[in-house]
Amino acid sequence: MTGINTIVKYGCMSDEQRWDANRYKWEWLRELEPDDKEIAKLLDCLADGEYSGQASVAQTYELMMKAKEEGYPKELLDDWGEFLSYSNIIAYEETRHGLSVGLINHYACHGNLDYFEHLTVRDYSRKYIWCYEDRRYWNLYSYALAHLFAEVVNTELYKDMRPQIKHPKFKEVITNIMKDEARHIRAWLSVIKNIVDADEYHKKCFLDELDCGLNYHNAMVHETYFEGQNKMMRFFVSSKNGEPGTIERIINTKYTLLNTLFGEDNPYSFAQVKENHYAFLARTRGKKRAVFSEEVEGNICFID
């Protein structure tokens, strides 16, 4: 058993690395040039996804209680305390990301800075907290993995989006979010590794849920996820001069994380991780909306 060192460490890092949003008094948005505005107009679904921390806390607690009701051993449930705690810690960080990207997108689309007045509390709750009610793709183990591997995708997306932005303040916001997401990878890895190492039963359950955990981004709780995924592909770069492109970097990191978590018990080769990743992208290409369904393969029912 481990102490609570991990959650203390990453909780402190969250405090220490908190960037100043200046109360979102972003008059500099009025300075955006046409190219930056066109980028900003594409970020509506990305903003939705960045709010996913709220749904993560609500759904994680619900999944824990469901497991308890179904007879999940109490001592094993206690191993999830750090995961729930870290979900609460970064829920506000992810909210800040949603507020930031949402404000930038709102200004580009509407020409004003009244985003926070425009988003009602009821709409906020419906879109960003209870959105998972129609999209329950995960169990407790796959949902944990989804948080880790989703941060890999997020980090690489922002890394390649950043050079395409001209305005220094816009670029600074994207850089700040990227750094947060990269830190979240390290934190989720440590938290999940603690659970894996706490009991062999945990390791078995994680391994049973690898396919879903690897490919189902935790932001899939949002109605607009697949629309956003397809919009964001324009920011991905291809391999060049021997340097891996965005998707290659994502796959490389996923494989490295799997080996760190499971060592010799990792059942996936690099080729399998790559194949699964590309197969998921191909299956979801051009899609916009989806809900959970037990009647379709993979439980993703596309509705458009």
Secondary structure, DSSP 4 states (H G I P E B T S, - for coil): ---SHHHHHHHHHHHHT----GGG--GGGGG--HHHHHHHHT-HHHHHHHTHHHHHHHHHHHHHHHHHHTT--HHHHGGGHHHHHHHHHHHHHHHHHHHHHHHHHHHHHHSSS-HHHHS-HHHHHHHHTGGGGG-----HHHHHHHHHHHHHHHHHHHHHHGGG--SHHHHHHHHHHHHHHHHHHHHHHHHHHHHHHH-HHHHHHHHHTHHHHHHS-GGGGSTTHHHHHHHHGGG----BTTB--HHHHHHHHHHHHHHHHHGGG----HHHHHHHHHHHHHHHTT---EEE-TTSGGGEEE--
